[in-house]
Amino acid sequence: MDNPSLMSAPPAETTQAPASTALPWRDALKVYLEPATLRMLALGFSAGLPLLLVLGTLSFRLREAGIDRTTIGYLSWVGLAYGFKWVWAPLVDRLPLPPLTTLLGRRRGWLLLAQGMVIAGLIGMAVNDPRLGLQPLIWCALLVAFGSATQDIALDAFRIESAETRKQAALAAAYQTGYRLAMIWAGAGVLWVAAWAEVVPAVAATGAAAYQNGAWKTAYLVMAASMAVGVLTVLLSPEPAQRALPKAKNAGEWLRSVLIEPFADFIRRYRWQAALILALIAIYRISDVVMGIMANPFYVDMGFTKDQVATVSKIYGVIMTLVGAFVGGVLSMRLGVMRVLMLGAVLSAASNLLFAWLATRGHDLTALIAVVSADNLAGGIASAAFIAYLSSLTNISYSATQYALFSSLMLLLPKFIAGYSGAFVDAYGYSTFFTATALLGVPVLLLVALAARSATRTGAGERQ
């Protein structure tokens, strides 16, 4: 999305592309078979795996262990680590890690370190029982979240530097597909493993499944082992070509180039549009994020078993996620990102209304299948377009820092509000909660429309 202030910058400096004709369908589809795209599929899996294990899946585990919904809501603030990753993103963008950077390069070195933190945190979460005290489990969850956020910083830069601008939508779609597959594995797969690992199908006095920490320990250890997908991909991938970093004359100049210049560059390029863009980024996924914290406690309270939730998510969720990510990536290349952003915003809000309807159905497995399928389809489309949009905003000289700012801003407000979701459900019920989260998406539609109109008036290269 170009504007006059961007035109003075050399084209190679940004991820923007000049206006061009639509990419032929055959060429658009062939991009998905290129090595860089396939690597994004595997690395997207590594990025998506930790998120639910410290948020959604953890909320299922805690609810089954008898933790109240209000506490679960507040504990979701562990996820705010993702909202503040811009604070240390400049270090990940510019600071070398002497042993790892020498052996692997700057991007891959940071990726490997971050993945090690995630694995260590998941092992800690596996061995701690929430019934004996939440504090050790939460500290381990914080380590996972910090390592995961750091991985995201390095991986976003790795992705943006791995291909030309017109292929970013395909890389984003592959990344999102891997990310969503990991979320299914970390959401549905972990439930299936935990159910399989139960000593006997225990039943609590309430009629729901009784909590067995040994089963959850096995499940989280399996998740830690699953991070091997990302580790192996990092070790086998080439380091993307990088520009030589300018040498700072003194510490003050270095701090300015690392901490201040990435943000100043964004303001210089977009001027008054920067506020509009940042507002859109801040709330685009608000409906999904706020609703997601209570989704698994909702399943538990509706009487769905781990096997049922896992099966529905694993089969129907995976299929519709793949379809959504693929459709979102192709449509973004053919029709333009802004149009697909609007479509994704509408579908995301509408899918939350389906959850409000599901809350009136009780234990209805067929309805659960329909709602989960629609929600995953909407999420795949919206996320593929949104990632491509964020990538188009970055200057490749500051790719890690600027993308971290955008993706952090995307999560900060939604995750803060989500902390009160348990208290809201306790006060007003699930149906009202899901309806309220759908209404949170209304301002998003207005901001997408304003951003698209602004891009058109400034002669953006993006096809509207």
Residue pairs with C-beta under 8 A, 6 or more apart in sequence:
1 16
1 277
1 338
1 389
1 392
1 393
1 451
1 455
1 458
1 460
1 461
1 462
2 16
2 455
2 458
2 459
2 460
2 461
2 462
3 269
3 270
3 271
3 273
3 455
3 458
3 459
3 460
4 458
4 459
5 268
5 269
5 270
5 271
6 14
6 16
6 269
6 270
9 269
9 395
11 17
11 18
12 396
13 395
13 396
13 397
14 269
14 394
14 395
14 396
15 160
15 165
15 168
15 391
15 392
15 393
15 394
15 395
15 396
15 399
16 165
16 392
16 461
17 164
17 165
17 166
17 461
18 461
19 461
19 463
20 166
20 461
22 333
22 334
22 463
23 166
23 333
23 334
25 334
28 170
28 330
28 333
28 334
29 330
31 37
31 167
31 170
32 170
32 173
32 174
34 163
34 167
36 162
36 163
36 167
36 171
37 163
37 167
37 170
37 171
37 174
38 174
39 162
39 233
39 237
40 159
40 162
40 171
40 172
40 174
40 175
40 178
41 174
41 175
41 177
41 178
42 178
42 229
42 230
42 232
42 233
43 111
43 155
43 158
43 159
43 175
43 178
43 230
43 233
43 234
43 237
44 174
44 175
44 176
44 177
44 178
44 179
44 180
44 181
44 182
45 178
45 179
45 181
45 182
45 185
45 229
45 230
46 115
46 151
46 155
46 178
46 182
46 227
46 229
46 230
46 231
46 233
47 148
47 151
47 152
47 155
47 175
47 178
47 179
47 182
47 230
48 178
48 179
48 180
48 181
48 182
48 183
48 186
49 118
49 182
49 183
49 185
49 186
49 223
49 226
49 227
49 230
50 118
50 121
50 122
50 144
50 145
50 147
50 148
50 151
50 186
51 79
51 82
51 148
51 183
51 186
52 58
52 183
52 186
52 187
52 190
53 122
53 125
53 144
53 186
53 190
53 220
53 223
54 78
54 79
54 125
54 141
54 144
54 145
54 148
55 76
55 78
55 79
55 292
55 293
56 187
56 292
56 293
56 295
56 296
57 186
57 187
57 190
57 191
57 296
58 75
58 125
58 141
59 72
59 75
59 76
59 293
59 294
59 295
59 296
59 297
60 191
60 296
60 297
60 299
60 300
60 306
60 309
61 130
61 194
61 216
62 71
62 72
62 75
62 130
63 69
63 72
63 296
63 297
63 300
63 301
64 208
64 209
64 211
64 300
65 130
65 131
65 211
65 213
66 131
66 211
67 130
67 134
68 422
68 426
69 294
69 297
69 422
69 423
69 425
69 426
70 422
70 423
70 426
71 134
71 422
72 293
72 297
72 422
73 293
73 294
73 418
73 419
73 420
73 421
73 422
73 423
73 424
73 425
74 419
74 422
75 134
75 138
76 293
76 415
76 418
76 419
76 421
77 415
77 416
77 419
78 138
78 141
78 142
78 145
79 145
79 411
79 415
79 418
80 411
80 412
80 415
80 416
81 142
81 145
81 146
81 148
81 149
82 145
82 148
82 149
82 152
82 407
82 408
82 411
82 415
83 408
83 409
83 411
83 412
83 413
83 415
83 416
84 149
84 408
84 412
85 149
85 150
85 152
85 153
85 404
85 407
85 408
86 401
86 404
86 405
86 408
86 409
88 150
88 153
89 153
89 400
89 401
89 404
89 405
89 408
90 258
90 259
90 262
90 401
91 258
92 110
92 150
92 153
92 154
92 157
92 400
92 404
93 153
93 157
93 258
93 262
93 398
93 399
93 400
93 401
93 404
94 245
94 257
94 258
95 258
96 106
96 109
97 106
97 109
97 110
97 113
100 108
100 109
100 110
100 112
100 113
101 109
103 109
104 112
104 234
104 235
104 239
105 239
105 242
106 239
106 242
107 154
107 157
107 158
107 161
107 239
107 240
107 242
108 158
108 234
108 235
108 237
108 239
110 150
110 153
110 154
111 151
111 154
111 155
111 158
111 230
111 234
112 231
112 234
112 235
113 150
114 147
114 148
114 150
114 151
114 154
115 147
115 151
115 227
115 230
115 231
115 234
116 147
117 143
117 144
117 146
117 147
117 150
118 144
118 147
118 148
118 151
118 227
119 224
119 227
120 143
120 147
121 140
121 141
121 142
121 143
121 144
121 145
121 147
122 140
122 144
122 220
122 221
122 223
122 224
122 227
123 220
123 221
123 224
124 136
124 137
124 139
124 140
124 143
125 137
125 140
125 141
125 144
125 220
126 216
126 217
126 218
126 219
126 220
126 221
126 224
127 217
128 136
128 137
128 140
129 137
129 213
130 137
130 213
131 211
131 213
151 230
152 404
152 407
153 400
153 403
153 404
154 400
156 391
156 399
156 400
156 403
156 404
156 407
157 399
157 400
157 403
158 240
159 168
159 171
159 172
159 175
159 391
160 168
160 391
160 394
160 396
160 399
160 403
161 240
161 241
161 242
161 396
161 399
162 171
162 240
163 170
163 171
165 392
166 333
168 388
168 391
168 392
169 329
169 332
169 333
169 337
169 384
169 388
170 329
170 333
172 329
172 332
172 384
172 387
172 388
172 391
173 325
173 326
173 328
173 329
173 330
173 332
173 384
173 388
174 329
175 387
176 325
176 328
176 329
176 380
176 383
176 384
176 387
177 321
177 322
177 325
177 326
177 380
179 383
180 318
180 321
180 322
180 324
180 325
180 376
180 379
180 380
180 383
181 318
181 321
181 322
182 226
183 321
184 313
184 314
184 317
184 318
184 321
185 223
185 226
186 223
187 296
187 313
187 317
188 309
188 310
188 311
188 312
188 313
188 314
188 317
189 222
189 223
189 310
189 314
190 219
190 220
190 222
190 223
191 219
191 306
191 307
191 309
191 310
191 313
192 306
192 307
192 310
192 311
192 314
193 218
193 219
193 222
194 212
194 215
194 216
194 218
194 219
194 306
195 215
195 305
195 306
195 307
195 310
196 215
197 212
197 214
197 215
197 218
197 219
198 209
198 212
198 215
199 212
199 214
199 215
201 209
202 209
202 210
202 212
203 209
203 210
204 210
204 211
207 303
208 300
208 303
209 305
209 306
243 396
243 397
246 257
248 254
248 257
258 401
261 398
262 395
262 398
262 401
262 402
262 405
263 401
263 402
263 405
265 395
265 397
265 398
265 402
266 274
266 393
266 395
266 402
266 405
267 274
269 395
270 277
270 393
273 451
273 454
273 458
276 447
276 450
276 451
276 454
277 393
277 451
278 409
279 447
280 444
280 447
280 448
280 450
280 451
281 390
281 406
281 409
281 410
282 409
282 410
282 412
282 413
283 413
283 414
283 440
283 443
283 444
283 447
284 341
284 345
284 382
284 386
284 410
284 444
284 447
284 448
285 348
285 382
285 383
285 386
285 410
285 411
285 414
286 413
286 414
286 417
286 437
286 440
286 441
286 444
287 348
287 349
287 352
287 437
287 438
287 440
287 441
287 444
288 348
288 352
288 379
288 382
288 414
289 411
289 414
289 415
289 418
290 414
290 417
290 418
290 421
290 437
290 440
291 352
291 355
291 421
291 433
291 434
291 437
292 418
293 418
293 419
293 421
293 422
294 421
294 422
294 425
294 430
294 433
295 355
296 309
297 422
297 425
298 355
298 359
298 430
299 309
299 368
301 430
302 358
302 359
302 362
302 363
303 362
303 363
304 363
304 365
304 368
308 365
308 368
309 368
312 365
312 368
312 369
312 372
313 372
316 369
316 372
316 373
316 376
317 372
317 373
317 376
318 376
319 373
320 372
320 373
320 374
320 376
320 377
320 380
321 376
321 377
321 379
321 380
322 380
323 377
323 380
324 376
324 377
324 378
324 379
324 380
324 381
324 383
324 384
325 380
325 381
325 383
325 384
326 380
327 380
327 381
327 384
328 340
328 344
328 380
328 381
328 382
328 383
328 384
328 385
329 384
329 388
331 339
331 340
331 343
331 381
331 385
332 340
332 384
332 385
332 388
335 463
336 462
336 463
336 464
337 385
337 388
337 389
337 392
337 462
338 389
338 448
338 451
338 452
338 455
338 462
338 464
339 452
339 464
340 381
340 384
340 385
341 382
341 385
341 386
341 389
341 448
341 451
341 452
342 445
342 448
342 449
342 452
343 381
343 382
343 385
344 378
344 381
344 382
344 383
344 385
344 386
345 382
345 441
345 444
345 445
345 448
346 441
346 445
347 377
347 378
347 381
347 382
348 378
348 379
348 382
348 441
349 438
349 439
349 440
349 441
349 442
349 444
349 445
350 374
350 378
350 438
351 371
351 374
351 375
351 378
351 379
352 434
352 435
352 437
352 438
352 441
353 434
353 435
353 438
354 370
354 371
354 374
354 375
355 371
355 375
355 430
355 434
356 430
356 431
356 432
356 434
356 435
356 438
357 367
357 371
358 364
358 367
358 368
358 371
359 429
359 430
359 431
359 434
360 431
361 367
386 410
390 403
390 406
390 407
390 410
391 403
392 462
393 402
393 406
394 402
394 403
394 406
395 402
421 433
424 433
424 436
425 433
428 436
452 464
455 462
455 464
456 464
